[in-house]
Amino acid sequence: MVISELVQRSPIRVLDKAIHGGLKSGELGVIAAPSGIGKTSVLVQLALDKLVQDKKVIHISFNRQTDYVLVWYQDIFNAFIKKRNLQNEKDVKDDIEKNKVLMKFNQEGLSVEQILKSIRALIKDGGFNADALIIDGLDFSKITESHVATLKTFATEMGVSMWFSCTVKNGSPSEKPYDKRNIPLVIKDYAEKFAVILVMEPKQDNITMTVSKDRDSNIPEDLALKLDPKTLLILEQ
């Protein structure tokens, strides 16, 4: 199989169709779920979809351990090509490494502006013309509407899309972490800043995804994508 076929047959095409062409330049998207449900896996799958198209991605991690992120990239890529008999596999892997940068930050003691200054330097001064930013592990309970507005301005200025993970905490049945629109309560005060909001929920035999917000639509809609609860990979349609 050639790389164009791999891209065309990727499960990410289903997501792109559901959210009207995917996340675009200057837009913010968020994937919400409790810890351990597979948010990082989905973010890596979104990043790899860009990388195999020879686009550049910056993966920003706010988690203490980042080694597992690199393992996710390797394992998911191997899973993608396992049944595909991909031509020039080594060249594709080399291109992915060349087009990916992993940055680690500690949210404590660093302002959003300081973090964005480092990313801007990589893009502008370093000549790394990223197409997308993947931002994993940001604690939204410590983020304000002003911070998100700054991130949105940066995405527009740099011409990048930004996908975030958002961890929600499961409470009692009377304390659900989402509002009636299925918007995570932790981001509800500035949910309008996000073009797309996806929610992941564990079921008996898979993990489902729901589109809670798609630009101007706030009507929750089940997405035809599901994750394998063991591998946390998006299941093929």
Steps between C-alpha positions, in 0.01 A plus 500: 500500500619850420476780756206672325290187548599484868382858547176445309411189700587647839217501759579869547315563171179405684573763764584759234167436331309525829650839583476643150852458370693460823656762724617793290781750528437742787247272671513334841362155570478306824459131587349447846488184709596367843859387553607178330230496231732565203524875442875488434455209260245695296722808496792291374279346231395850390866605494610195302230569243666836440852360510442234235374780277845662537365776726681622810365450851609636839390277788496689831476288815423625850530151646799416716592196295536545125674175403164328467395757238786394273400138555143588398626649172706191421233248601214674323701544180590132507133414552404718202738328262479146639233389255576750227828380349606862476760581239815686613413446865843614622485821295155578642624442855799726436272774368276469806796546734621797297160668507422445869624697801414403859513783755454454875383773737413528866177696536603618846711814492464562126248735345310424181688788340839351592402162358376654177820705473700176490270349238509818291881493506499143370261590218638839406869490590543126465319486167279214617181591314255293698155419366360386836568519872405209724468615862467218750462514877414869542306546828194696393397560862790748508417661166291815452303635207779752445753219466285321241453827309879536492535145367237570233681817390826306482342225287371761257831687490707186443252340259471178701221287638512404869367177649484477881425223745275586794472277805163494673437352842214259546288588801181354635199450268368835621834669427562423135808670349304622195212742455179421314675572168768244591758778539762434772423725795870580542498690167136612481581868570703525180369208293419741217874545441524138383385418149462130584439316828512120507405287800622143554304258716578138592237241413492126561694395190643824361556870561259729319553854376237773486521835325371743765585812299569552132547871439153654545326171578470399865278199446679184622538248219641149525807456283546186296845454653571261784820401678615152588500501885818290508720667239331845514524510121217634287319202354482475124157548348 
